[in-house]
């Protein structure tokens, strides 16, 4: 579903979507305040913001660093510390993370 809202309405809508466990997407022209909206939500909910600009990423930033497991004779990826892993505790003073791509 695509909704067109003013930037002043977007923060409340995004927070509502997050509480409903729906991943929201904010789309708009440069400079309208998308980053500011996400930062406001992170601040309001005590979340550590992970702001990752995909256009500036290398594939290893997302997939991880290639490694060889000689014991299993397989290759895989060692995750970067950019993203929290399942079971990882949020940093002190935060309730969790908010990923912004």
Short mmCIF file of the C-alpha atoms (twelve columns), coordinates in Angstrom:
data_MODEL
# 
_entry.id   MODEL 
# 
loop_
_atom_site.group_PDB 
_atom_site.id 
_atom_site.type_symbol 
_atom_site.label_atom_id 
_atom_site.label_alt_id 
_atom_site.label_comp_id 
_atom_site.label_asym_id 
_atom_site.label_seq_id 
_atom_site.Cartn_x 
_atom_site.Cartn_y 
_atom_site.Cartn_z 
_atom_site.pdbx_PDB_model_num 
ATOM 1   C CA . UNK A 1   0.000  0.000   0.000  1 
ATOM 2   C CA . UNK A 2   1.321  3.433   -0.915 1 
ATOM 3   C CA . UNK A 3   0.226  6.492   1.010  1 
ATOM 4   C CA . UNK A 4   1.242  10.055  0.328  1 
ATOM 5   C CA . UNK A 5   1.676  12.059  3.504  1 
ATOM 6   C CA . UNK A 6   3.348  15.286  4.488  1 
ATOM 7   C CA . UNK A 7   6.719  14.976  6.235  1 
ATOM 8   C CA . UNK A 8   5.074  16.344  9.387  1 
ATOM 9   C CA . UNK A 9   2.718  13.327  9.413  1 
ATOM 10  C CA . UNK A 10  5.304  10.712  8.440  1 
ATOM 11  C CA . UNK A 11  6.933  10.225  11.870 1 
ATOM 12  C CA . UNK A 12  3.645  9.205   13.503 1 
ATOM 13  C CA . UNK A 13  2.732  6.927   10.590 1 
ATOM 14  C CA . UNK A 14  6.122  5.201   10.549 1 
ATOM 15  C CA . UNK A 15  5.959  4.649   14.316 1 
ATOM 16  C CA . UNK A 16  2.487  3.129   13.902 1 
ATOM 17  C CA . UNK A 17  3.741  0.771   11.188 1 
ATOM 18  C CA . UNK A 18  6.702  -0.299  13.328 1 
ATOM 19  C CA . UNK A 19  4.445  -1.053  16.322 1 
ATOM 20  C CA . UNK A 20  2.286  -3.147  13.964 1 
ATOM 21  C CA . UNK A 21  5.461  -5.020  12.897 1 
ATOM 22  C CA . UNK A 22  5.171  -3.773  9.324  1 
ATOM 23  C CA . UNK A 23  8.339  -2.514  7.652  1 
ATOM 24  C CA . UNK A 24  7.662  1.015   6.380  1 
ATOM 25  C CA . UNK A 25  9.322  2.678   3.412  1 
ATOM 26  C CA . UNK A 26  9.779  6.424   3.247  1 
ATOM 27  C CA . UNK A 27  10.241 7.653   -0.306 1 
ATOM 28  C CA . UNK A 28  10.769 11.201  -1.408 1 
ATOM 29  C CA . UNK A 29  12.983 13.797  -2.980 1 
ATOM 30  C CA . UNK A 30  16.343 14.655  -1.433 1 
ATOM 31  C CA . UNK A 31  16.232 17.156  1.381  1 
ATOM 32  C CA . UNK A 32  12.623 16.720  2.545  1 
ATOM 33  C CA . UNK A 33  13.590 15.318  5.957  1 
ATOM 34  C CA . UNK A 34  13.516 11.518  5.626  1 
ATOM 35  C CA . UNK A 35  16.656 11.094  7.747  1 
ATOM 36  C CA . UNK A 36  15.334 13.540  10.310 1 
ATOM 37  C CA . UNK A 37  12.067 11.595  10.595 1 
ATOM 38  C CA . UNK A 38  13.927 8.349   11.236 1 
ATOM 39  C CA . UNK A 39  16.257 10.019  13.779 1 
ATOM 40  C CA . UNK A 40  13.210 11.439  15.596 1 
ATOM 41  C CA . UNK A 41  11.643 7.976   15.836 1 
ATOM 42  C CA . UNK A 42  14.899 6.474   17.118 1 
ATOM 43  C CA . UNK A 43  15.177 9.203   19.758 1 
ATOM 44  C CA . UNK A 44  11.530 8.851   20.842 1 
ATOM 45  C CA . UNK A 45  11.795 5.081   21.335 1 
ATOM 46  C CA . UNK A 46  15.345 4.905   22.691 1 
ATOM 47  C CA . UNK A 47  16.691 3.033   19.667 1 
ATOM 48  C CA . UNK A 48  20.201 3.112   18.299 1 
ATOM 49  C CA . UNK A 49  19.967 4.287   14.717 1 
ATOM 50  C CA . UNK A 50  21.985 2.370   12.130 1 
ATOM 51  C CA . UNK A 51  21.998 4.664   9.088  1 
ATOM 52  C CA . UNK A 52  23.375 2.787   6.088  1 
ATOM 53  C CA . UNK A 53  23.462 4.449   2.670  1 
ATOM 54  C CA . UNK A 54  23.196 1.522   0.265  1 
ATOM 55  C CA . UNK A 55  24.561 3.534   -2.658 1 
ATOM 56  C CA . UNK A 56  27.830 3.839   -0.745 1 
ATOM 57  C CA . UNK A 57  28.101 0.180   0.290  1 
ATOM 58  C CA . UNK A 58  30.315 -2.582  -0.986 1 
ATOM 59  C CA . UNK A 59  28.653 -6.026  -1.266 1 
ATOM 60  C CA . UNK A 60  30.743 -7.261  1.676  1 
ATOM 61  C CA . UNK A 61  29.163 -4.560  3.849  1 
ATOM 62  C CA . UNK A 62  25.881 -6.455  3.597  1 
ATOM 63  C CA . UNK A 63  26.829 -10.104 3.005  1 
ATOM 64  C CA . UNK A 64  29.860 -10.156 5.266  1 
ATOM 65  C CA . UNK A 65  33.516 -10.857 4.669  1 
ATOM 66  C CA . UNK A 66  34.325 -14.064 2.760  1 
ATOM 67  C CA . UNK A 67  36.027 -16.723 4.838  1 
ATOM 68  C CA . UNK A 68  37.067 -20.331 4.366  1 
ATOM 69  C CA . UNK A 69  36.113 -22.939 6.942  1 
ATOM 70  C CA . UNK A 70  38.882 -25.478 6.396  1 
ATOM 71  C CA . UNK A 71  37.384 -27.972 8.864  1 
ATOM 72  C CA . UNK A 72  34.130 -28.164 6.887  1 
ATOM 73  C CA . UNK A 73  35.738 -27.565 3.489  1 
ATOM 74  C CA . UNK A 74  33.244 -24.794 2.774  1 
ATOM 75  C CA . UNK A 75  33.307 -21.085 2.226  1 
ATOM 76  C CA . UNK A 76  30.951 -18.670 3.914  1 
ATOM 77  C CA . UNK A 77  30.698 -15.138 5.166  1 
ATOM 78  C CA . UNK A 78  31.755 -13.642 8.467  1 
ATOM 79  C CA . UNK A 79  29.163 -10.999 9.391  1 
ATOM 80  C CA . UNK A 80  30.292 -7.393  9.742  1 
ATOM 81  C CA . UNK A 81  29.579 -5.603  12.994 1 
ATOM 82  C CA . UNK A 82  27.318 -3.143  11.154 1 
ATOM 83  C CA . UNK A 83  24.199 -5.077  12.095 1 
ATOM 84  C CA . UNK A 84  23.203 -6.677  15.390 1 
ATOM 85  C CA . UNK A 85  22.902 -10.457 15.353 1 
ATOM 86  C CA . UNK A 86  19.971 -12.401 16.758 1 
ATOM 87  C CA . UNK A 87  20.248 -12.597 20.536 1 
ATOM 88  C CA . UNK A 88  22.652 -9.652  20.777 1 
ATOM 89  C CA . UNK A 89  21.807 -7.180  23.526 1 
ATOM 90  C CA . UNK A 90  21.295 -3.511  22.619 1 
ATOM 91  C CA . UNK A 91  24.020 -1.099  23.743 1 
ATOM 92  C CA . UNK A 92  23.649 0.430   27.197 1 
ATOM 93  C CA . UNK A 93  21.000 3.130   27.202 1 
ATOM 94  C CA . UNK A 94  19.123 1.800   24.158 1 
ATOM 95  C CA . UNK A 95  16.004 -0.374  23.825 1 
ATOM 96  C CA . UNK A 96  17.003 -1.814  20.466 1 
ATOM 97  C CA . UNK A 97  18.010 -0.783  16.953 1 
ATOM 98  C CA . UNK A 98  16.405 1.020   14.058 1 
ATOM 99  C CA . UNK A 99  17.842 0.224   10.628 1 
ATOM 100 C CA . UNK A 100 17.628 2.954   8.023  1 
ATOM 101 C CA . UNK A 101 18.684 2.013   4.492  1 
# 
